[in-house]
């Protein structure tokens, strides 16, 4: 029986067990390969006795029904079995061809009737894998171990196989044939159940650099890396094979048997939690991305805000974001604005510096500033407190080449003519300071002159009085 025939003859089955069970031919009552119902009458460490239809007793290897917690059945339980061999020694049963008692005649029946056999991958050999089926050794080509090439490790694992070739010297098996048959059956069923937008559950079958694959009723769906989580910090390593996950179907291509899904779109939008954050509040965050003009910080899974480069320090100019932050850094941030409709948050970095603009007035004061940059329009300067401002070219006292007369990191003495705390900027003037100092000098001169004149008048008056007194 070919793999294509299996799919046609078992359209209501999704599991290998059903393919296995329904493939047996109903031969004579005690013929190898026959499916029979039996009642377990006794269980020992090696052999289990089974009453077949109340007519005869057969033997089952106890290892077949042994589990890590004991046995799959107890005395008196009824189950389905298959006749592995009939001989003068008795009737031998199995539930899985290849796992229990195995006879040469059973191999022939499995090959002729297209019955899946149970085998373990022993080792990788030239051209494929060596498979143990009962006490027999079989060969599975690389191309027949799976439907497509993967990085999976097969050695040591057990699967069902279809016997493709059976001779006195060779047994060639294929797992791919069964997988394709199973997938065909699954697709026919899933076509009536799966559509775009559907929420489904599936177990992780394998992982790749670009995402993970989950099994949805017999067919794999790809969940791209970008659809694993709302958080940029969720990695593929956080997921494990056989984990059960819930996902939303994004696209369906039955012709090419390709499905894509999303884990994050099956969850509530994280912005529903934004009410837990308030403007002005300080919150722990993690730097998720860095660009030229600032950094993105995640304050909750899937909720990010932006820190402009100008908000990285209150007291110094930051030329490169990387000089202050690195991706993955855990920091504290203050929320400056929340635009819920646009899903945007403006943040500032809380680094222990006090805000010099808070409750501070520098207007109409003389200050010494450090030149941070020189341009054709003027100077960007910063006070020792950290306040940043600008001195227009028209307010500079030197009239030559601004780039030669003023240099970065040098000091300049200015008078603050304007200060806007809300915009965190001030305007300084070198000319205004010179005028103020000139006025001070003039006033000082006038005051000194008046005092000198007043002193001279008083001396003259006293002299006259002394003269009169002498007379």
WOPE-V47269 format. One record per residue. N is the residue number from 0. RES is the residue in one small letter. PSI is psi in degrees with one decimal (999 if undefined). Layout:
# WOPE-V47269
<<N RES PSI> <N RES PSI>>
This chain:
# WOPE-V47269
<<0 x 129.3> <1 x 164.3> <2 x -37.1> <3 x -33.2> <4 x -35.2> <5 x -45.6> <6 x -37.6> <7 x -38.6> <8 x -12.3> <9 x 55.4> <10 x -17.7> <11 x 8.8> <12 x 141.8> <13 x -10.3> <14 x 150.5> <15 x -32.7> <16 x -40.0> <17 x -37.6> <18 x -41.0> <19 x -51.8> <20 x -48.6> <21 x -4.9> <22 x -16.1> <23 x 141.8> <24 x 145.6> <25 x 98.5> <26 x -149.2> <27 x 166.5> <28 x -32.2> <29 x 50.5> <30 x 142.2> <31 x 133.9> <32 x -10.4> <33 x 139.8> <34 x 128.5> <35 x 157.3> <36 x 137.2> <37 x 163.0> <38 x 128.2> <39 x 124.7> <40 x -28.6> <41 x 152.0> <42 x 125.3> <43 x 177.3> <44 x -28.6> <45 x -43.5> <46 x 141.7> <47 x 132.1> <48 x 137.0> <49 x 128.9> <50 x 117.9> <51 x 108.2> <52 x 25.0> <53 x 11.7> <54 x -38.5> <55 x 162.6> <56 x 138.4> <57 x 167.7> <58 x 140.1> <59 x 134.8> <60 x 122.8> <61 x -27.9> <62 x -26.3> <63 x -32.5> <64 x 7.3> <65 x 136.9> <66 x 173.8> <67 x -18.8> <68 x 2.4> <69 x -115.4> <70 x 148.7> <71 x -22.9> <72 x 165.7> <73 x 165.8> <74 x 130.8> <75 x -15.6> <76 x 146.1> <77 x 141.3> <78 x 166.6> <79 x 141.0> <80 x 171.5> <81 x 138.4> <82 x 114.2> <83 x -37.0> <84 x 144.8> <85 x 129.3> <86 x 171.8> <87 x -23.4> <88 x -16.9> <89 x -172.3> <90 x 127.5> <91 x 133.6> <92 x 163.1> <93 x 156.5> <94 x -20.4> <95 x 118.4> <96 x 118.8> <97 x -23.2> <98 x -33.2> <99 x -138.6> <100 x 130.9> <101 x 126.4> <102 x 156.1> <103 x -38.1> <104 x -32.1> <105 x -35.3> <106 x -45.0> <107 x -42.5> <108 x -43.1> <109 x -39.5> <110 x -47.6> <111 x -41.0> <112 x -2.5> <113 x 34.5> <114 x 128.1> <115 x 142.5> <116 x 153.2> <117 x 125.2> <118 x 160.9> <119 x 135.0> <120 x 111.6> <121 x -46.7> <122 x 158.1> <123 x 128.4> <124 x 179.7> <125 x 121.3> <126 x -8.5> <127 x -141.4> <128 x 147.2> <129 x 127.0> <130 x 131.6> <131 x 119.7> <132 x 101.6> <133 x -127.5> <134 x 1.9> <135 x 152.4> <136 x 130.7> <137 x 170.9> <138 x 134.1> <139 x 116.2> <140 x 154.0> <141 x -42.4> <142 x -14.4> <143 x 3.8> <144 x -22.9> <145 x 169.7> <146 x -25.2> <147 x 160.0> <148 x 130.1> <149 x 175.1> <150 x 10.2> <151 x 150.0> <152 x 121.7> <153 x -26.0> <154 x 130.7> <155 x -8.4> <156 x 154.4> <157 x 141.8> <158 x 171.5> <159 x 144.2> <160 x 157.0> <161 x 133.7> <162 x 115.1> <163 x -26.7> <164 x 134.7> <165 x 114.6> <166 x 179.4> <167 x -21.1> <168 x -14.5> <169 x 142.7> <170 x 112.0> <171 x 125.4> <172 x 163.4> <173 x 127.5> <174 x -31.9> <175 x -40.3> <176 x -43.1> <177 x -39.4> <178 x -42.9> <179 x -39.3> <180 x -43.1> <181 x -41.5> <182 x -39.6> <183 x -43.6> <184 x -41.8> <185 x -41.0> <186 x -43.2> <187 x -38.7> <188 x -42.2> <189 x -26.8> <190 x -28.3> <191 x -8.5> <192 x -29.0> <193 x 135.4> <194 x 166.7> <195 x 135.4> <196 x -9.4> <197 x 139.0> <198 x 125.4> <199 x 165.1> <200 x 145.9> <201 x 159.1> <202 x 143.6> <203 x 125.9> <204 x -34.6> <205 x 164.9> <206 x 151.0> <207 x 170.5> <208 x -28.4> <209 x -2.0> <210 x -166.7> <211 x 157.4> <212 x 139.4> <213 x 149.7> <214 x 122.9> <215 x 92.6> <216 x 30.6> <217 x -5.4> <218 x 143.8> <219 x 144.4> <220 x 138.7> <221 x 130.2> <222 x 104.8> <223 x 155.6> <224 x -37.7> <225 x -14.1> <226 x 11.4> <227 x -35.6> <228 x 159.8> <229 x -21.0> <230 x 139.8> <231 x -12.6> <232 x -4.4> <233 x 124.5> <234 x 165.6> <235 x -30.2> <236 x -17.1> <237 x -9.7> <238 x 150.8> <239 x 147.0> <240 x 141.3> <241 x -7.8> <242 x 138.3> <243 x 126.9> <244 x 161.0> <245 x 131.4> <246 x 163.2> <247 x 130.0> <248 x 125.2> <249 x -41.4> <250 x 152.4> <251 x 124.9> <252 x 89.1> <253 x -32.3> <254 x -43.3> <255 x 5.8> <256 x 48.7> <257 x 127.7> <258 x 142.4> <259 x 148.7> <260 x 172.5> <261 x 132.4> <262 x -43.9> <263 x -31.1> <264 x -7.0> <265 x -3.4> <266 x 166.0> <267 x 146.9> <268 x 125.7> <269 x -21.3> <270 x -8.9> <271 x -17.7> <272 x 3.0> <273 x -22.6> <274 x -15.9> <275 x -2.1> <276 x 140.1> <277 x 148.0> <278 x 132.4> <279 x -13.1> <280 x 152.1> <281 x 128.8> <282 x 150.8> <283 x 146.9> <284 x 171.6> <285 x 129.9> <286 x 119.3> <287 x -23.7> <288 x 150.9> <289 x 131.3> <290 x 179.6> <291 x -39.2> <292 x 7.6> <293 x -160.7> <294 x 148.1> <295 x 138.9> <296 x 133.9> <297 x 118.3> <298 x -15.9> <299 x 157.9> <300 x 115.0> <301 x -2.7> <302 x 113.0> <303 x 150.7> <304 x 169.5> <305 x 131.6> <306 x 111.3> <307 x 150.4> <308 x -30.4> <309 x -12.2> <310 x 11.5> <311 x -22.7> <312 x 140.6> <313 x -27.0> <314 x -8.7> <315 x 157.1> <316 x 130.0> <317 x 117.8> <318 x -34.1> <319 x 130.0> <320 x -37.1> <321 x -17.0> <322 x -19.5> <323 x -39.8> <324 x 158.0> <325 x 151.9> <326 x 131.7> <327 x -13.7> <328 x 137.6> <329 x 122.7> <330 x 173.6> <331 x 138.1> <332 x 154.8> <333 x 134.4> <334 x 122.2> <335 x -39.3> <336 x 146.5> <337 x 118.3> <338 x 91.3> <339 x -37.0> <340 x -42.3> <341 x -3.1> <342 x 51.5> <343 x 140.2> <344 x 130.7> <345 x 130.4> <346 x 161.6> <347 x 149.7> <348 x 129.7> <349 x 104.8> <350 x 19.2> <351 x -9.9> <352 x 142.8> <353 x 146.8> <354 x 112.2> <355 x -19.1> <356 x -9.9> <357 x 118.7> <358 x 40.2> <359 x 132.7> <360 x 116.6> <361 x 0.6> <362 x 141.9> <363 x 33.2> <364 x 151.9> <365 x 129.9> <366 x 154.6> <367 x 124.7> <368 x 159.6> <369 x 130.6> <370 x 121.2> <371 x -31.1> <372 x 154.4> <373 x 132.0> <374 x 171.8> <375 x -19.3> <376 x -11.2> <377 x -159.5> <378 x 134.4> <379 x 125.9> <380 x 161.5> <381 x 136.3> <382 x 166.2> <383 x -23.3> <384 x -14.9> <385 x -9.4> <386 x 136.2> <387 x 139.7> <388 x -170.8> <389 x 140.1> <390 x 108.5> <391 x 152.4> <392 x -33.9> <393 x -16.0> <394 x 10.3> <395 x 145.3> <396 x -30.4> <397 x 134.7> <398 x 7.7> <399 x -145.3> <400 x 113.8> <401 x -32.6> <402 x -21.5> <403 x -34.9> <404 x -25.7> <405 x 130.6> <406 x 150.3> <407 x 139.6> <408 x -1.7> <409 x 162.1> <410 x 150.2> <411 x 138.4> <412 x 127.7> <413 x 165.8> <414 x 129.9> <415 x 110.9> <416 x -30.0> <417 x 146.9> <418 x 127.5> <419 x 101.4> <420 x -32.5> <421 x -34.6> <422 x -6.4> <423 x 45.9> <424 x 151.8> <425 x 161.8> <426 x 129.3> <427 x 160.5> <428 x 125.8> <429 x -36.8> <430 x -45.7> <431 x -37.3> <432 x -40.4> <433 x -41.5> <434 x -42.6> <435 x -43.7> <436 x -36.8> <437 x -43.9> <438 x -39.1> <439 x -40.3> <440 x -42.3> <441 x -46.2> <442 x -39.7> <443 x -41.3> <444 x -46.2> <445 x -43.7> <446 x -44.2> <447 x -37.9> <448 x -41.1> <449 x -39.7> <450 x -38.6> <451 x -42.0> <452 x -41.0> <453 x -38.1> <454 x -39.6> <455 x -40.4> <456 x -39.6> <457 x -39.3> <458 x -40.3> <459 x -41.8> <460 x -42.2> <461 x -37.0> <462 x -43.3> <463 x -41.8> <464 x -38.6> <465 x -37.4> <466 x -45.2> <467 x -39.4> <468 x -38.7> <469 x -39.0> <470 x 999>>
